[in-house]
């Protein structure tokens, strides 16, 4: 006679513990000693074996969450992931982290991979994810949380920093200290965060009645090399700008490399504001003034929101959480 294999719910019921506690143990995390004994006793009694696919089919939960980011070399993204993982682990979930290497084609393929692995939910820093794939996931009751940037025409929750005001406040800081020719190194023009940061730059100029010289706007690709190249370009255009604002972590590093290589004295010859690179800000002399995104809060908010959706809480769906940034003042602005 066919016998139905025991599930994680059976182990939880026999041990008298929650499925989250049992899942936490099964996924390799520590639990209280008395709980470990109860779980192992129940597993032995039921002859239970862990099979994520079978477990998912029986309980509609695999206790795994997919996290999809542009690159594992992106410090901002991986820092957020570390906070996401911590929150999810506390609730018995494991994560599958995928890197799509800045490719929309690979992003869609990795999304399919996570869906085929029966991920309970997906947290994504999106690039060009198919609208159809998002719709199919939501129809299967797989919640999707978009971080750092929203997806157009997608009914997904979003957690991101207030990029426009981050840029506005940084450039205003330069304006109120007498700077009038302010350069900005932006990210790719098709990326939401880059668009919002440029929007803040343009708006503060408008509010202060200042003309914007298009030559003071340079576009990088959010990589170190582009920050280096764009900064060298500003420096070679001697006298064009008296301050530069760089709009992401890696480009800030590249820009500082160019400044050091060309022996530019900060802030005597050029005022400088960077982005997110707090470790660099304290190591470089003089200490840098820098825009700081709420990395921990983004990760925690995304994970906690996903958990609420997994528990059936659809309040305010789709929600948008726009978190405030801070400007940490160093000594790089004249």
C-alpha positions as CSV (number, residue, x, y, z in Angstrom):
1,X,0.0,0.0,0.0
2,X,1.3,3.5,-0.9
3,X,2.5,5.4,2.1
4,X,2.6,9.2,2.2
5,X,6.0,10.5,3.3
6,X,6.1,12.5,6.5
7,X,6.4,16.3,6.1
8,X,8.0,19.1,8.1
9,X,4.5,19.8,9.5
10,X,4.4,16.2,10.9
11,X,7.8,16.7,12.5
12,X,6.6,20.0,14.0
13,X,3.4,18.4,15.3
14,X,5.1,15.4,16.9
15,X,7.8,17.6,18.5
16,X,5.4,20.2,19.7
17,X,7.4,23.0,18.0
18,X,6.6,25.5,15.2
19,X,7.4,24.6,11.6
20,X,9.7,27.7,11.6
21,X,11.8,26.2,14.5
22,X,12.0,22.8,12.8
23,X,12.9,24.4,9.4
24,X,15.6,26.4,11.1
25,X,17.2,23.3,12.5
26,X,16.9,21.4,9.2
27,X,18.6,24.3,7.4
28,X,21.6,24.1,9.6
29,X,21.0,26.8,12.1
30,X,21.3,26.5,15.9
31,X,18.2,26.0,18.0
32,X,17.8,25.5,21.8
33,X,19.2,22.2,23.0
34,X,15.9,20.9,24.3
35,X,14.3,21.7,20.9
36,X,17.1,19.9,19.0
37,X,16.4,16.8,21.1
38,X,12.6,17.0,20.4
39,X,13.2,17.5,16.7
40,X,15.7,14.7,16.3
41,X,13.4,12.3,18.2
42,X,10.5,13.2,16.0
43,X,12.6,12.8,12.8
44,X,13.7,9.3,14.0
45,X,10.1,8.3,14.9
46,X,8.7,9.4,11.6
47,X,11.7,8.2,9.5
48,X,11.7,11.7,8.0
49,X,14.1,12.7,5.3
50,X,14.6,16.2,4.0
51,X,13.7,16.7,0.4
52,X,13.1,20.3,-0.5
53,X,11.0,19.5,-3.6
54,X,8.8,17.0,-1.8
55,X,8.5,19.3,1.2
56,X,7.4,22.1,-1.1
57,X,4.8,20.0,-2.8
58,X,3.3,18.8,0.5
59,X,3.4,22.1,2.5
60,X,3.5,24.7,-0.3
61,X,6.6,26.0,1.4
62,X,10.3,25.2,0.7
63,X,11.5,27.7,3.3
64,X,13.8,29.2,0.7
65,X,13.9,32.8,-0.7
66,X,15.6,33.8,-3.9
67,X,17.7,36.9,-4.0
68,X,18.6,38.3,-7.4
69,X,21.2,41.1,-7.7
70,X,23.2,42.6,-10.6
71,X,26.6,41.5,-9.4
72,X,28.3,39.8,-6.4
73,X,31.1,42.4,-6.9
74,X,28.6,45.2,-6.1
75,X,29.3,46.1,-2.5
76,X,26.0,48.0,-2.1
77,X,24.0,45.0,-3.3
78,X,25.9,42.4,-1.2
79,X,25.7,44.6,1.9
80,X,21.9,44.7,1.6
81,X,21.8,40.9,1.0
82,X,23.7,40.3,4.3
83,X,20.9,42.1,6.2
84,X,18.2,40.3,4.2
85,X,19.8,36.9,5.1
86,X,20.0,37.7,8.8
87,X,16.3,38.5,9.1
88,X,15.2,35.5,7.0
89,X,17.5,33.1,9.0
90,X,15.8,34.3,12.2
91,X,12.6,33.0,10.7
92,X,13.9,29.7,9.5
93,X,14.4,30.6,5.8
94,X,17.4,29.9,3.7
95,X,18.4,32.1,0.7
96,X,19.5,31.3,-2.8
97,X,21.6,34.2,-4.1
98,X,21.9,34.7,-7.8
99,X,24.1,37.2,-9.7
100,X,22.9,38.2,-13.2
101,X,26.0,40.1,-14.1
102,X,24.2,43.2,-15.4
103,X,22.5,41.2,-18.1
104,X,18.7,41.4,-18.5
105,X,18.8,38.0,-20.4
106,X,20.6,36.3,-17.6
107,X,18.3,38.1,-15.0
108,X,15.3,36.5,-16.6
109,X,17.0,33.1,-16.8
110,X,18.0,33.2,-13.1
111,X,14.4,34.3,-12.2
112,X,13.2,31.1,-13.9
113,X,15.8,29.1,-12.0
114,X,14.5,30.4,-8.7
115,X,10.9,29.8,-9.7
116,X,11.8,26.2,-10.8
117,X,13.4,25.7,-7.4
118,X,10.0,26.6,-5.8
119,X,11.3,29.6,-3.9
120,X,8.6,30.8,-1.6
121,X,9.4,34.5,-2.5
122,X,11.9,36.5,-4.4
123,X,13.8,39.7,-3.6
124,X,15.3,41.4,-6.6
125,X,17.3,44.4,-7.6
126,X,15.8,44.5,-11.1
127,X,17.1,45.5,-14.5
128,X,14.8,44.2,-17.3
129,X,12.7,41.5,-15.8
130,X,9.8,40.3,-18.0
131,X,6.4,41.6,-17.1
132,X,5.0,38.2,-17.9
133,X,7.3,36.4,-15.5
134,X,6.4,38.8,-12.7
135,X,2.7,38.3,-13.4
136,X,3.0,34.5,-13.5
137,X,4.9,34.5,-10.2
138,X,2.3,36.7,-8.5
139,X,-0.5,34.5,-9.9
140,X,1.2,31.5,-8.2
141,X,1.2,33.5,-4.9
142,X,5.0,34.0,-5.0
143,X,5.6,37.5,-3.5
144,X,8.2,39.7,-5.2
145,X,10.0,42.6,-3.4
146,X,11.9,45.0,-5.6
147,X,14.8,46.8,-3.9
148,X,16.8,49.9,-4.9
149,X,14.6,50.5,-8.0
150,X,11.0,49.9,-9.0
151,X,9.8,47.9,-11.9
152,X,7.6,49.8,-14.3
153,X,4.1,48.3,-14.8
154,X,4.8,45.6,-12.2
155,X,2.5,45.1,-9.2
156,X,5.4,44.5,-6.8
157,X,6.3,46.0,-3.4
158,X,9.3,48.3,-3.6
159,X,12.0,49.2,-1.0
160,X,14.5,51.9,-2.0
161,X,16.4,55.0,-0.9
162,X,15.1,58.5,-1.6
163,X,17.6,59.0,-4.4
164,X,16.4,62.3,-5.6
165,X,16.6,64.1,-2.3
166,X,19.9,62.3,-1.6
167,X,21.4,64.1,-4.6
168,X,19.5,67.3,-4.0
169,X,20.9,67.6,-0.4
170,X,24.5,66.8,-1.5
171,X,24.5,69.4,-4.3
172,X,22.7,72.0,-2.1
173,X,25.5,71.4,0.5
174,X,28.0,72.5,-2.2
175,X,25.9,75.5,-3.4
176,X,25.5,76.9,0.1
177,X,29.2,76.8,0.5
178,X,29.7,79.0,-2.5
179,X,30.2,76.5,-5.4
180,X,28.6,77.4,-8.7
181,X,30.3,75.1,-11.2
182,X,29.4,71.7,-9.8
183,X,30.1,68.5,-11.8
184,X,28.2,65.3,-11.3
185,X,29.2,61.8,-12.3
186,X,26.0,59.9,-12.9
187,X,25.2,56.3,-13.6
188,X,23.7,54.8,-16.7
189,X,20.9,56.9,-18.2
190,X,18.5,53.9,-18.3
191,X,18.8,53.0,-14.6
192,X,16.2,54.4,-12.2
193,X,18.6,55.3,-9.5
194,X,20.8,57.3,-11.9
195,X,17.7,59.1,-13.3
196,X,16.6,60.1,-9.8
197,X,20.0,61.3,-8.7
198,X,20.3,63.4,-11.8
199,X,16.8,64.8,-11.2
200,X,17.9,65.9,-7.8
201,X,21.0,67.7,-9.2
202,X,18.8,69.5,-11.8
203,X,16.1,70.4,-9.4
204,X,18.4,72.0,-6.8
205,X,20.0,74.1,-9.6
206,X,16.5,75.2,-10.6
207,X,15.5,76.1,-7.1
208,X,18.6,78.2,-6.6
209,X,18.1,79.9,-10.0
210,X,21.3,78.5,-11.4
211,X,21.9,77.5,-15.0
212,X,23.1,73.9,-15.6
213,X,26.0,73.5,-18.0
214,X,25.5,70.1,-19.8
215,X,29.3,69.7,-19.9
216,X,29.2,69.4,-16.1
217,X,27.1,66.2,-16.4
218,X,29.1,63.0,-17.1
219,X,27.7,59.5,-17.3
220,X,29.5,56.4,-16.0
221,X,28.4,52.8,-15.7
222,X,28.4,52.5,-11.9
223,X,31.8,50.8,-12.2
224,X,35.2,51.8,-10.7
225,X,36.8,52.4,-14.1
226,X,34.1,54.8,-15.2
227,X,34.4,56.8,-12.0
228,X,38.2,57.0,-12.7
229,X,37.7,58.0,-16.3
230,X,35.0,60.6,-15.7
231,X,37.0,62.2,-12.8
232,X,40.1,62.4,-15.0
233,X,38.0,64.1,-17.7
234,X,36.8,66.8,-15.2
235,X,40.4,67.4,-14.0
236,X,41.8,67.7,-17.5
237,X,39.1,70.3,-18.3
238,X,41.0,72.6,-16.0
239,X,38.9,75.2,-14.3
240,X,35.5,73.9,-15.6
241,X,34.2,72.8,-12.2
242,X,35.1,73.7,-8.6
243,X,33.3,70.8,-7.1
244,X,32.3,67.2,-8.1
245,X,29.5,65.0,-6.8
246,X,29.9,61.2,-7.6
247,X,26.7,59.2,-7.3
248,X,27.6,55.6,-6.4
249,X,30.1,53.5,-4.3
250,X,32.3,52.1,-7.0
251,X,32.6,55.3,-9.1
252,X,33.5,57.2,-5.9
253,X,36.5,54.8,-5.5
254,X,37.5,55.3,-9.1
255,X,37.2,59.1,-8.8
256,X,39.4,59.1,-5.7
257,X,42.0,57.0,-7.6
258,X,42.1,59.6,-10.3
259,X,42.3,62.5,-7.8
260,X,45.3,60.8,-6.1
261,X,47.0,60.0,-9.4
262,X,46.8,63.6,-10.6
263,X,47.8,65.1,-7.3
264,X,44.7,67.2,-6.9
265,X,44.5,68.7,-3.4
266,X,41.1,68.2,-1.8
267,X,39.4,70.6,-1.0
268,X,41.9,73.3,-1.8
269,X,41.7,72.7,-5.5
270,X,38.4,70.8,-5.8
271,X,35.6,70.1,-3.4
272,X,34.3,66.5,-3.5
273,X,31.3,64.5,-2.3
274,X,31.1,60.8,-2.7
275,X,28.4,58.1,-2.3
276,X,28.0,55.2,0.2
277,X,31.8,54.4,0.5
278,X,32.0,55.0,4.2
279,X,35.1,53.0,4.7
280,X,36.9,54.9,2.0
281,X,35.5,58.2,3.5
282,X,37.4,57.6,6.8
283,X,40.6,56.3,5.2
284,X,41.2,59.1,2.7
285,X,42.7,62.3,3.9
286,X,41.0,64.6,4.3
287,X,38.0,62.6,5.3
288,X,35.3,62.7,2.6
289,X,31.9,64.2,2.8
290,X,29.6,61.4,1.6
291,X,26.0,60.5,1.0
292,X,25.1,57.4,3.0
293,X,22.2,55.2,2.0
294,X,20.2,53.2,4.7
295,X,21.6,49.9,3.6
296,X,20.7,48.0,6.8
297,X,17.1,49.4,6.8
298,X,16.6,48.5,3.1
299,X,17.6,44.9,3.7
300,X,15.6,44.6,6.9
301,X,12.6,46.3,5.5
302,X,12.6,44.1,2.3
303,X,13.0,40.9,4.3
304,X,10.3,41.8,6.9
305,X,7.9,42.9,4.1
306,X,8.4,39.6,2.3
307,X,7.7,37.7,5.5
308,X,4.5,39.6,5.9
309,X,3.4,38.7,2.3
310,X,4.4,35.1,2.9
311,X,2.1,35.1,5.9
312,X,-0.8,36.3,3.9
313,X,-0.7,40.0,4.9
314,X,-1.6,41.9,1.7
315,X,-2.0,45.3,3.4
316,X,-1.3,48.2,1.0
317,X,0.0,45.9,-1.7
318,X,1.9,47.0,-3.7
319,X,3.7,49.2,-1.2
320,X,6.5,51.6,-1.8
321,X,9.0,52.3,1.1
322,X,11.2,55.3,0.3
323,X,13.9,55.5,3.0
324,X,15.9,58.6,3.9
325,X,19.6,59.0,3.2
326,X,22.1,61.0,5.2
327,X,24.9,63.4,4.3
328,X,27.9,62.6,6.5
329,X,30.1,65.7,6.5
330,X,33.9,65.2,6.3
331,X,36.5,67.8,5.2
332,X,36.4,67.4,1.5
333,X,34.2,70.5,0.8
334,X,35.8,73.9,0.8
